[in-house]
Amino acid sequence: MKLFEKSAAELSAMLQKKECSAVELTQDVLDQIAVAEPQVGAYVTQCEDTLEQAKRVDDARANGESLHPLAGIPIGIKDNISTKGIRTTCSSRMLENYVPPFDATVMQSVHCAGMVITGKMNMDEFAMGSSTETSYFHQTHNPHKIDCVPGGSSGGSAAAVAAGEAIVTLGSDTGGSIRQPASLCGVAGLKPTYGSVSRYGLVAFASSLDQIGPIGKSVKDVAMLQSVIQGHDSMDATSAYRTYTNLCDHLSGDVKGLRIGVPKEYFGDGIDTCVKEAVFAAIRQLEAQGAVIQEISLPSTEYAINTYYIIASAEASSNLARFDGVKYGYRTASYDGLTDMYEKTRSEGFGDEVKRRIMLGTFVLSSGFYDAYYKNAKLVQRKITQEFQQAFQKCDVIITPTAPSPAFRIGENINDPLKMYYNDVCTVTVNIAGLPAVSVPCGRSSDGLPLGMQLIGNAFAEQTILNAAYSYEQIVGGFHVIPEAFCTGGANA
């Protein structure tokens, strides 16, 4: 097995034992990028100083300095997370040449851990999409089947881990944008509790729903990276002030007595049979290890998609008002007066999906429609949150499919917005309620595409869901992440 195929946890142990160096590992990943990137297209920007970053880690280790377990591990960053001195585009023409003068708080944590930044990952424009097809720059492909989408909006982040182009990555999740691509690419992805990871430096889509989170090859990888980025931040008014423990230190494969709720609403029409069968098979395996399975009901789930797109679009219309051609970013070349400049800049700078959501959000917030749409959506949001709270009085973890189907072909749904929005049907409730959830691989479709299982926990119960996910990972003997077609380049371990 080559270095880029290994998990962050395995590589961390190898680095600490000096069985490989950070430079050797980084070079192996760079070689793999050269092999896979022409087919996958996971990156928007690749860093030029990755080997220099790795050498600094090796020098520090040689000097006997105390290093974080993730020091020297290559990481890719979603392109809506501010990185000082590194282009941050949100995969939009509007920010095509924007280079931030500051780091997001999570990036400060990544730097402190001594991780090696490989570059910025492709995404749906301003995180609006479920397939990475709305990127201004290029389409990202699913490493398991090149003519299929990797999911979105963190499609580049998930595809890079699946193809060995990064060991771990950071994504952002507004309605499923970490978990859905993790499911489609056969990797592990965590959407943390709202407020547990600082949003300072994350370019806002929907501020009350957005959350940065980790993607990795294993549950332990995700736990390790989440432990790095979580914590209170005075720069983020929504950051939760509480004590955070190292999630990796407390990972346990014991699920005996764990109460698992299975909501019937997540297994109805619209969910592919292969997905249902794979998730139920995984539930039975956990039950065989001593977990207690019970059917539950979350009746307001049927209104979740409508609720989510009203709230998210309303917040997006407000957040994206800053991109007007005056302060920074793209400005139209020819205009007649200020109003004309605004109109042309936004018409030329934003893609179709972003425009669609801005118009929808402006409409639901407008006079005469606010009460009918936005106000009612907020009431349903409260109802969905209450139903989850009631469910967690009976169970510790809720298990559902992550996505309603395996990865679909590129171009198959892009011209049908409603069909595209349905890809988030299993994930949006988690963001609406501000809860944590992790997606892990749980099988494959008949044509070999990955399928994902979602484990949802109560607020700040990341340890509980990661323990359950870790137990399942041990049952199946780990997750085979990288497709055979991409296990060619790199150096032997």
C-alpha positions in Angstrom: 0.0 0.0 0.0 1.3 3.4 -1.0 1.5 6.4 1.4 -1.4 8.3 -0.2 -3.7 5.3 0.3 -3.2 5.3 4.1 -5.4 7.1 6.6 -4.3 10.1 8.6 -4.2 8.0 11.7 -1.9 5.4 10.2 0.4 8.1 8.7 0.5 10.0 12.0 1.9 6.9 13.7 4.4 6.3 10.9 5.6 9.9 11.1 6.0 9.8 14.9 8.0 6.5 14.6 10.0 8.1 11.7 9.0 5.3 9.3 8.5 8.0 6.8 9.1 11.8 6.7 6.6 14.6 6.0 8.5 15.4 2.8 8.2 11.8 1.6 4.5 11.7 2.4 3.9 15.1 0.8 5.8 14.2 -2.4 3.8 11.0 -2.6 0.6 13.0 -2.5 1.9 15.5 -5.0 2.8 12.6 -7.4 -0.8 11.2 -6.9 -2.2 14.7 -7.7 -0.3 14.7 -11.0 -1.7 11.3 -11.8 -5.4 11.8 -10.7 -6.1 15.5 -11.1 -6.4 15.5 -14.9 -9.3 13.1 -14.5 -10.8 14.2 -11.2 -10.5 17.9 -11.1 -10.6 18.3 -7.3 -8.5 21.4 -7.0 -9.1 25.1 -7.9 -5.7 26.2 -6.6 -2.6 24.1 -5.7 -0.1 25.5 -3.3 3.4 25.9 -4.5 5.2 25.6 -1.1 3.9 22.3 0.1 7.3 20.6 0.2 8.7 23.6 2.1 5.8 23.3 4.6 6.6 19.6 5.0 10.4 20.2 5.4 9.7 22.6 8.3 7.8 19.8 10.1 10.6 17.4 9.5 13.1 19.9 10.8 11.1 20.5 13.9 10.8 16.8 14.5 14.5 16.3 14.0 15.1 19.1 16.6 13.1 17.2 19.2 10.2 19.7 19.2 6.8 18.4 20.5 4.5 18.1 17.5 0.7 17.6 17.1 -0.2 14.1 15.9 -1.4 15.5 12.6 1.8 17.5 12.0 3.0 16.8 8.5 -0.3 15.4 7.2 -1.4 16.9 3.8 -4.8 18.6 4.0 -7.0 20.2 1.3 -9.2 23.2 2.1 -12.6 24.0 0.6 -12.4 27.2 -1.5 -14.9 29.1 0.7 -12.6 29.1 3.7 -10.3 32.1 3.9 -6.6 31.4 3.5 -4.1 34.2 3.9 -2.1 34.7 0.8 -3.8 31.8 -1.0 -6.6 32.5 -3.6 -10.1 31.9 -2.2 -12.7 32.0 -5.0 -15.8 30.2 -3.8 -15.5 28.7 -7.3 -17.1 31.9 -8.6 -16.2 34.4 -11.2 -17.1 37.0 -8.6 -14.0 36.1 -6.5 -11.8 34.6 -9.3 -8.8 36.7 -8.3 -9.5 37.3 -4.6 -6.5 36.7 -2.2 -7.6 37.1 1.4 -5.4 39.2 3.8 -6.4 37.0 6.8 -6.8 33.4 7.8 -10.1 31.8 9.0 -10.0 30.6 12.6 -9.9 27.0 11.5 -6.9 27.7 9.3 -5.1 29.1 12.4 -5.8 25.8 14.1 -4.5 23.8 11.0 -1.3 25.9 11.0 -0.8 25.4 14.8 -1.2 21.6 14.2 1.6 21.7 11.6 -0.5 20.3 8.8 0.7 20.6 5.2 -1.8 22.6 3.0 -1.9 21.2 -0.5 -4.4 23.7 -2.0 -8.0 24.8 -2.3 -10.7 22.4 -3.4 -13.3 22.9 -6.1 -17.0 23.3 -5.0 -20.4 24.4 -6.2 -20.4 28.2 -6.6 -20.8 29.8 -3.2 -21.6 26.3 -1.9 -24.9 26.3 -3.8 -25.4 22.9 -5.4 -25.3 19.2 -4.8 -23.0 18.0 -7.6 -20.1 20.5 -8.0 -21.5 21.3 -11.5 -22.1 24.9 -10.7 -18.4 25.7 -10.2 -17.3 28.6 -12.5 -13.9 26.8 -13.1 -14.5 23.2 -14.0 -16.5 20.0 -13.2 -15.1 17.7 -10.5 -15.5 14.0 -11.3 -16.3 11.1 -9.0 -13.1 8.9 -8.7 -15.3 5.8 -8.5 -16.9 6.5 -11.9 -15.5 9.4 -13.9 -18.7 10.2 -15.7 -20.6 10.7 -12.4 -20.8 13.6 -10.0 -18.9 13.6 -6.7 -21.8 15.3 -4.9 -21.6 18.8 -3.5 -21.1 21.4 -2.6 -17.9 20.0 -1.0 -17.4 17.8 -4.0 -13.7 18.7 -4.5 -13.0 18.0 -0.9 -14.6 14.5 -0.9 -13.2 13.6 -4.4 -9.6 14.5 -3.3 -9.7 12.2 -0.3 -11.3 9.4 -2.4 -8.6 9.7 -5.1 -5.7 10.1 -2.7 -5.1 13.7 -3.7 -5.2 14.7 0.0 -5.1 12.7 3.1 -7.9 14.7 4.8 -9.8 17.8 3.8 -12.0 20.5 5.2 -15.5 21.2 3.8 -18.5 23.2 4.8 -22.0 21.9 5.3 -25.2 24.1 5.0 -27.7 21.4 4.1 -25.6 18.3 3.6 -22.6 19.6 1.7 -20.1 17.5 3.6 -22.1 14.4 4.2 -23.7 14.0 0.7 -20.4 14.1 -1.2 -18.8 11.9 1.4 -21.6 9.4 0.7 -21.2 9.6 -3.1 -17.4 9.3 -2.9 -17.2 6.5 -0.3 -15.4 8.5 2.4 -16.2 9.6 6.0 -17.5 13.2 6.6 -18.7 15.0 9.7 -21.1 17.9 10.0 -20.4 19.2 13.6 -22.9 20.7 16.0 -23.7 24.3 15.0 -21.4 26.6 17.0 -18.8 24.0 17.8 -16.5 25.1 15.0 -15.8 28.8 14.3 -17.3 30.2 11.1 -15.0 33.2 11.2 -13.4 33.3 7.8 -16.0 31.1 6.1 -17.6 32.9 3.2 -21.2 32.9 4.3 -24.0 31.2 2.4 -26.7 30.8 5.1 -25.2 32.0 8.4 -27.6 30.1 10.7 -27.0 26.8 8.9 -23.3 26.9 7.7 -20.8 24.7 9.5 -17.2 23.8 8.7 -16.3 20.1 9.2 -13.7 17.3 8.3 -13.6 14.7 5.6 -11.3 11.7 5.9 -10.7 8.0 4.9 -11.7 6.7 8.4 -13.7 7.6 11.4 -10.5 8.2 13.4 -9.3 10.6 10.7 -12.5 12.6 11.1 -12.3 12.5 14.9 -8.6 13.7 14.8 -9.3 16.7 12.5 -12.5 17.7 14.3 -10.5 17.8 17.6 -8.1 20.3 15.9 -10.8 22.7 14.6 -13.4 22.6 17.3 -13.5 25.2 20.2 -14.9 28.5 21.2 -13.8 31.6 19.2 -14.5 35.2 20.3 -14.4 36.2 16.6 -17.6 34.3 16.0 -20.7 35.5 17.9 -22.4 32.1 17.3 -19.5 30.1 18.7 -20.5 27.9 21.6 -18.6 28.5 24.8 -18.0 25.1 26.4 -15.3 22.5 27.2 -14.3 20.3 24.2 -12.5 17.0 24.6 -10.2 15.2 22.2 -12.7 12.9 20.3 -10.0 10.5 19.1 -8.8 9.8 22.7 -12.3 8.5 23.6 -13.2 6.5 20.5 -14.8 3.2 21.4 -16.2 0.3 19.4 -18.6 -0.7 22.1 -22.3 -0.2 21.1 -23.8 -2.6 23.6 -27.0 -1.0 24.9 -26.7 1.9 22.5 -30.3 3.0 21.5 -30.5 3.5 17.8 -33.6 5.2 16.3 -34.7 4.4 12.8 -37.1 7.1 11.5 -39.6 5.6 9.0 -39.9 8.9 7.1 -36.3 8.5 5.8 -37.0 5.1 4.1 -40.0 5.9 2.0 -40.6 6.7 -1.6 -37.7 8.5 -3.4 -35.0 6.5 -1.6 -33.4 3.9 -3.9 -33.9 0.3 -2.9 -30.1 -0.4 -2.9 -29.7 2.5 -0.4 -32.4 1.2 1.9 -31.0 -2.3 1.8 -27.4 -1.2 2.6 -28.5 1.0 5.5 -30.7 -1.7 7.0 -28.0 -4.3 6.7 -25.6 -1.9 8.6 -28.2 -1.4 11.3 -28.6 -5.2 11.7 -24.8 -5.5 12.1 -24.8 -2.9 14.9 -27.8 -4.7 16.5 -25.7 -8.0 16.4 -23.1 -6.1 18.5 -25.6 -5.3 21.2 -27.2 -2.0 20.0 -31.0 -1.7 20.6 -33.0 -0.8 17.5 -36.3 1.0 17.6 -38.5 2.6 15.0 -39.2 6.3 15.6 -41.1 9.0 13.7 -40.1 12.5 12.7 -43.3 13.6 11.0 -42.2 17.1 10.0 -39.5 15.7 7.8 -41.7 16.0 4.7 -41.6 19.8 5.0 -37.8 19.9 5.6 -36.7 20.5 2.0 -39.1 23.4 1.5 -38.2 24.9 4.9 -34.5 24.6 4.2 -34.6 26.3 0.8 -36.7 29.1 2.0 -34.4 29.9 5.0 -31.1 29.2 3.2 -32.1 31.3 0.1 -33.3 34.2 2.3 -30.0 34.3 4.2 -28.1 33.9 0.9 -29.8 36.9 -0.7 -28.7 39.0 2.3 -25.1 37.6 2.6 -24.4 37.9 -1.1 -25.5 41.6 -1.3 -21.9 42.5 -0.4 -20.7 41.4 -3.9 -21.6 44.5 -5.8 -18.4 45.4 -7.7 -17.5 48.2 -5.3 -15.7 46.7 -2.3 -13.8 43.7 -3.8 -14.1 41.0 -6.4 -15.3 41.1 -10.0 -16.5 44.4 -11.6 -18.0 44.6 -15.1 -15.7 46.3 -17.6 -18.3 48.6 -19.1 -21.2 50.4 -17.4 -23.2 53.6 -17.3 -23.6 54.8 -13.8 -23.7 53.1 -10.4 -26.9 51.1 -10.8 -25.9 49.8 -14.2 -22.6 48.7 -12.6 -24.4 46.8 -9.9 -26.7 45.1 -12.3 -24.0 44.1 -14.9 -21.5 43.1 -12.2 -23.9 40.7 -10.5 -25.4 39.4 -13.7 -21.9 38.6 -15.1 -20.2 37.6 -11.8 -22.8 35.1 -10.5 -23.8 31.8 -12.1 -27.4 30.7 -12.8 -27.9 28.7 -9.5 -26.6 31.5 -7.3 -28.9 34.0 -9.1 -31.8 31.6 -8.7 -31.3 31.4 -4.9 -30.8 35.1 -4.6 -34.1 35.8 -6.4 -35.9 33.1 -4.3 -34.5 34.6 -1.1 -35.4 38.1 -2.0 -38.9 37.0 -2.9 -39.6 35.2 0.4 -38.4 38.2 2.3 -40.4 40.7 0.4 -43.4 42.7 1.6 -46.6 40.6 1.3 -44.7 37.3 1.2 -42.6 37.3 4.4 -45.4 35.9 6.6 -46.5 33.3 4.1 -43.1 31.9 3.4 -40.1 32.9 5.7 -42.1 33.2 8.9 -43.8 29.9 8.4 -40.5 28.2 7.5 -39.0 29.4 10.8 -42.0 27.9 12.6 -41.4 24.6 10.9 -37.8 24.8 11.8 -38.8 25.1 15.5 -41.1 22.1 15.0 -38.4 19.9 13.4 -36.0 20.8 16.3 -38.5 19.9 18.9 -39.2 16.5 17.2 -35.5 15.7 17.3 -35.3 16.7 21.0 -38.2 14.3 21.7 -36.6 11.5 19.7 -33.4 11.8 21.6 -35.3 11.2 24.9 -35.8 7.6 23.5 -32.6 7.0 21.6 -28.9 8.0 21.5 -28.3 7.9 17.8 -30.6 8.2 14.8 -29.6 6.3 11.6 -30.8 7.2 8.1 -29.5 7.1 4.5 -27.1 10.0 3.7 -28.2 10.4 0.1 -31.3 9.0 -1.6 -29.3 7.4 -4.4 -25.7 6.6 -5.5 -23.9 9.2 -7.6 -25.7 10.2 -10.7 -24.2 11.0 -14.1 -22.8 14.5 -14.8 -25.5 16.6 -16.6 -28.3 14.2 -15.6 -30.0 16.6 -13.1 -28.4 20.0 -13.6 -31.3 21.3 -15.6 -33.9 20.1 -13.1 -33.5 22.2 -9.9 -36.2 20.4 -8.0 -34.7 17.0 -8.7 -31.3 18.4 -7.7 -32.6 19.8 -4.5 -34.0 16.4 -3.6 -30.5 15.1 -3.1 -30.5 16.9 0.2 -33.7 15.3 1.5 -31.9 13.2 4.1 -29.5 15.8 5.3 -31.2 19.2 5.6 -33.0 18.4 8.8 -29.7 18.1 10.7 -28.7 21.7 9.7 -32.2 23.0 10.4 -31.9 21.6 14.0 -28.2 22.5 14.4 -27.3 18.9 15.2 -24.1 16.8 14.5 -24.1 14.0 11.9 -21.5 11.8 10.3 -21.7 9.9 7.0 -19.8 6.6 6.6 -19.7 4.2 3.7 -22.1 1.3 4.1 -22.0 -0.6 0.8 -22.1 -0.3 -2.9 -24.7 -0.2 -5.7 -24.9 -2.9 -8.3 -22.5 -0.9 -10.5 -20.0 -0.4 -7.8 -20.8 3.1 -6.6 -20.5 3.9 -2.9 -23.5 4.2 -0.6 -23.6 6.1 2.7 -25.2 5.8 6.1 -25.9 8.9 8.3 -25.6 8.8 12.1 -27.3 11.8 13.7 -26.7 12.8 17.4 -28.0 15.2 19.9 -26.4 18.6 20.2 -22.7 18.3 21.0 -22.9 14.5 21.0 -20.1 14.1 18.4 -18.4 11.5 20.6 -21.6 9.3 20.6 -22.1 9.3 16.8 -18.4 8.8 16.1 -18.2 5.9 18.5 -21.1 4.2 16.8 -19.6 4.9 13.4 -16.2 3.6 14.6 -17.9 0.4 15.8 -19.4 -0.1 12.4 -16.1 0.6 10.7 -14.5 -2.1 12.9 -17.3 -4.6 12.0 -16.7 -4.2 8.2 -13.0 -4.1 8.6 -12.4 -0.5 7.5 -13.5 1.4 4.5 -11.9 0.8 1.1 -11.6 4.4 -0.1 -9.4 4.7 -3.2 -10.6 3.1 -6.4 -8.1 0.6 -8.0 -7.8 2.9 -11.1 -6.1 5.5 -8.9 -3.9 3.2 -6.9 -1.0 3.5 -9.4 1.2 6.5 -8.6 3.1 7.4 -5.4 5.9 5.8 -3.4 5.7 2.4 -1.6 5.4 2.7 2.1 
